[in-house]
């Protein structure tokens, strides 16, 4: 079954002792009763990825426990937020409404510096099938005696970041390598739209005459019966330009762009045997991260750089710092020329990254 893990970067907590303060800059999420902050409620915005299903088999919230008061277990409850809020501005006096769910966990002193897991599958499926609107999660601890401090992204140490892992099943008839590759591309494009909304990006396309389209990311259009979007729409000063996924040879985020480490990728599972599945696995195994390559898409589109990411269906070229990344769906590649060398410039971080349409 495919599995995808997403980061939850927009989190905060509110405090009854400081009812007008926004605490989103804190590295910890206080949940419960604290001597200084008094009653504390943690809030998490949850941005779900585009999935080819309307229900998941499991949704596991992972929270790292950094501190806990008292020897008795602390009962932490996951609540469904029922009105809008922004983690960057919310305070105790502007606390959104919420209702308790059956998802909860007892945090003990043995959980310190470990990730506890809470099953929130029912809540996530409500969001996916439209039963409830996704306004996020509130964490409460109403024992009146203890407080639990969970890590958030401000703690800097990535293994402690709050995460949500989704696992779902796909219909066997749709579980082909080709479908997975395009679902992967759609999944990445959705994140590019959210993470780089003002970037002037270039999409290189294959065809009888290779070309490129430039604009700001606008939308990934999905039909009413579709399982994921298939038309990537750019906005070029008001002109909407629609590019089908199967025509995309490369996506360049523009000069000065940097790879965002919060980007997630789908994980294949149980793909139907066949050439397309074999091709995805071959690309994944043949090109180790840090390999310098030249890659040709069609006869006129050429990209070069270091393999920064090699996920099933997509290669990302960049330097060691993630600068000016280029996303390349492997099914539209024609020739790849790896330069296996222990003295590669990628070792020093000086790898040059480029993509171009050569003159006819």
Buried (B, 14 or more C-beta within 10 A) or exposed (E): BBBBBBBBBBBBBBBBEBEEBBBBEBBBBBBBBBEEBBBBBBBBBBBBBBBBBEBBBBBBBBBBBBEBBBEEBBBBBBBBBBEEBBBEEBBBEEBBEBEEBEBBBEBBEEBEEEBBEBBBBBBBBBBBEEEBEBBBBBBBBEBEEBBBBBBBBBBEEEEBBBBBBBBBBBEEEEBBBBBBBBBBBBBBBBBBBBBBEEBBBBBBBBEEEBBBBEBBBBBBBBEEEEBBBBBBBBBEEEEEBEBEBBBBBBBBBBEEBEBBEBBBBBBBBEBBEEEBBEBBEEBBEEBEEBBBBBBBBBEBBBBBBBBBBBBBBBBBBBBBEBBBBBBBBBBBBEEBEBEEEEEBBBBEEEBEBEBBBEEE
